[in-house]
Amino acid sequence: MHPILFSIGGFTLYSYGFFVALGFAAGMFYLSYQAKKSPQIISQDDLFNLLFWIIISGIAGARLLYVIAENRSLFRTPLEIFAIWEGGLTFYGGFIAAALAAFFYIKRKKLNIAKVMDLLAPAIALGHFLGRIGCFMAGCCFGKPTNMPWGIVFRDPHSLSMIKGIPVHPAELYESFSNLILFILLHLYNKKKHKDGLAIGAYLTAYAVCRFIIEFFRGDYRGTVVFGLSTSQFISVFVFIIGLTIVYRVNRNAENKI
């Protein structure tokens, strides 16, 4: 793959950083467009303030969980902790931190949490879709060796993949395209009238299942919690329960109002 897009003089543009930034930008533009069509949910000013806190907390949380669960050696070289453009962000760490920041901001602004989170759900999937392409280009989050015809081979010496020269599962693309499908489905779902909270509940449930399964194809060190589950699989179990609980409670509350 191509972990480095280009270098000019002392400047190097890394694929990972570029696509992660592109993912954030795409999510922001998508949300801005959707918010303009639904100003009753959130104003543009509130949206961009919310996005500021989501981005800052998301990046910090994603890096922190990566360092804790997968690369504690970075604690010995603290300055390298900030070199996120070279790779090393864990989605769940960023998602949890961003979700907490979003929750407190929405509560402080007295906005409808369910409506705002439903609006955010497709954007999260869209940004994640592009971010995982950055992983694929950089070679991080690589898959296990495979004999499948769609196996890919990392050969670039700058690749972050620890398995080079033999076919491996394109685990990054498995997750990237599962997020693309989630984005399309959630976008279409939000265009229809639905119970508030179902979109974010469906996203959490569906993504947790996808992530839990895809983790079995990963070849990089994922950290181990219990029963041989990786850190992300362990978190996926709780995310799935939370998503399912949201869907159940939304439907139950709707039935009680009938």
WORA-V540934 format. One record per backbone hydrogen bond with DSSP energy under -0.5 kcal/mol. CO is the residue of the C=O (numbers start at 1). NH is the residue of the N-H. Records with the same first field share a line. If there is no record, write none. Layout:
# WORA-V540934
CO=NH, NH
This chain:
# WORA-V540934
3=5, 15, 16
6=13
8=11
11=8
12=14
13=5, 6
14=18
15=19
16=20
17=21
18=22
19=23
20=24
21=25
22=26
23=27
24=28
25=29
26=30
27=31
28=32
29=33
30=34
31=35
32=36
33=37
34=38
35=38
36=39
38=41, 42
43=47
44=48
45=49
46=50
47=51
48=52
49=53
50=54
51=55
52=56
53=57
54=58
55=59
56=60
57=61
58=62
59=63
60=64
61=65
62=66, 90
63=67
64=68
65=69
66=70, 71
71=74
72=75
73=76
74=77
77=80, 81
78=81
79=82
80=83
82=84
83=86
84=87
85=17
89=91
90=94
91=95
92=96
93=97
94=98
95=99
96=100
97=101
98=102
99=103
100=104
101=105
102=106
103=107
104=108
105=109
106=111
107=110
111=113
112=116
113=117
114=118, 197
115=119
116=120
117=121
118=122
119=123
120=124
121=125
122=126
123=127
124=128
125=129
126=130
127=131
128=132
129=133
130=134
131=135
132=136
133=137
134=138
135=139, 140
138=160
139=142
142=219, 220
144=169
148=151
152=168
153=155
154=165
156=159
162=164
167=146
168=152
169=143, 171
170=173, 174
171=175
172=176
173=177
174=178
175=179
176=180
177=181
178=182
179=183
180=184
181=185
182=186
183=187
184=188
185=189
186=190
187=191
189=192
195=198
197=201
198=202
199=203
200=204
201=205
202=206
203=207
204=208
205=209
206=210
207=211
208=212
209=213
210=214
211=215
213=216
214=217
215=218
217=144
222=231
223=231
226=229
229=225
230=234
231=235
232=236
233=237
234=238
235=239
236=240
237=241
238=242
239=243
240=244
241=245
242=246
243=247
244=248
245=249
246=250
247=251
248=252
249=253
250=254
251=255
252=256
253=257
254=258
255=258
